[in-house]
Amino acid sequence: MDVCQGLIDSDVEVSPKNWFEYSVRVQPHHTDYAGIAWHGSYIAWMEEARVECLRSIGIEFAQLVALGCDLPVVELSVRYHRQIQLGRLAIVRTRMANLSGVRIPWDYQIQSPDGQELYVTARVTLVAVDREKGKIMRRLPPAMEHALAPLANISGD
C-alpha cells in the first residue's frame, strides 16, 4: 500500500518561474539584544514558508505525517547578506528547485517587500522517510510525486 495514499488532490496550477511568497515581520522574540533578527529566525521563517507553499497547492503537512510520510531536513545552506531589524517586514520567497528521487531541494530568498534589499539566500534539502520503518524511502510514493508535481522542475529566473 502506498504510504501516502489518500493525499488530497493538488491540481492547482503553479507557474514554474514564480516563487511562493510569505510575509513575516521581525518580532522581539526573533531578535538579539541589539534588535537584529537572530540567525535561527530565518530558518524558522523558511520552514513556515515551505509549509504554507505546500498548503497553497492543497497539501497539509499534518496529512503527510498522518499518512506515514516525514520530510526531515538533511541539508541546509544559508548565506546571510544583510541584517533585518526589529519591526521590519520581510518577504520569504520559496520554490522547489527540482524533484530528484527522494531528495526535495527548496530554494529561498528573504528580501525587503520592495525587492531592493536581499537579506538571505538559502537551500534546504528534504528527504522522504517512512515514519513506520524509520528509513529513507527508495523513491517518493506515487501519490506524493503527483501532489508535488505542480512545484517540480522549476528553473531559475
Secondary structure in CASP SS format (residue, H / E / C, confidence):
PFRMAT SS
TARGET T0000
AUTHOR 0000-0000-0000
METHOD secondary structure of the structure
MODEL  1
M C 1.00
D C 1.00
V C 1.00
C C 1.00
Q C 1.00
G C 1.00
L C 1.00
I C 1.00
D C 1.00
S C 1.00
D C 1.00
V C 1.00
E C 1.00
V C 1.00
S C 1.00
P C 1.00
K C 1.00
N C 1.00
W C 1.00
F E 1.00
E E 1.00
Y E 1.00
S E 1.00
V E 1.00
R E 1.00
V C 1.00
Q C 1.00
P H 1.00
H H 1.00
H H 1.00
T E 1.00
D C 1.00
Y C 1.00
A C 1.00
G C 1.00
I E 1.00
A E 1.00
W C 1.00
H H 1.00
G H 1.00
S H 1.00
Y H 1.00
I H 1.00
A H 1.00
W H 1.00
M H 1.00
E H 1.00
E H 1.00
A H 1.00
R H 1.00
V H 1.00
E H 1.00
C H 1.00
L H 1.00
R H 1.00
S H 1.00
I C 1.00
G C 1.00
I C 1.00
E C 1.00
F H 1.00
A H 1.00
Q H 1.00
L H 1.00
V H 1.00
A H 1.00
L C 1.00
G C 1.00
C E 1.00
D E 1.00
L C 1.00
P C 1.00
V E 1.00
V E 1.00
E E 1.00
L E 1.00
S E 1.00
V E 1.00
R E 1.00
Y E 1.00
H C 1.00
R C 1.00
Q C 1.00
I C 1.00
Q E 1.00
L C 1.00
G C 1.00
R C 1.00
L E 1.00
A E 1.00
I E 1.00
V E 1.00
R E 1.00
T E 1.00
R E 1.00
M E 1.00
A C 1.00
N C 1.00
L C 1.00
S E 1.00
G C 1.00
V C 1.00
R E 1.00
I E 1.00
P E 1.00
W E 1.00
D E 1.00
Y E 1.00
Q E 1.00
I E 1.00
Q E 1.00
S C 1.00
P C 1.00
D C 1.00
G C 1.00
Q C 1.00
E C 1.00
L E 1.00
Y E 1.00
V E 1.00
T E 1.00
A E 1.00
R E 1.00
V E 1.00
T E 1.00
L E 1.00
V E 1.00
A C 1.00
V E 1.00
D E 1.00
R C 1.00
E C 1.00
K C 1.00
G C 1.00
K E 1.00
I E 1.00
M C 1.00
R C 1.00
R C 1.00
L C 1.00
P C 1.00
P H 1.00
A H 1.00
M H 1.00
E H 1.00
H H 1.00
A H 1.00
L H 1.00
A H 1.00
P H 1.00
L H 1.00
A C 1.00
N C 1.00
I C 1.00
S C 1.00
G C 1.00
D C 1.00
END
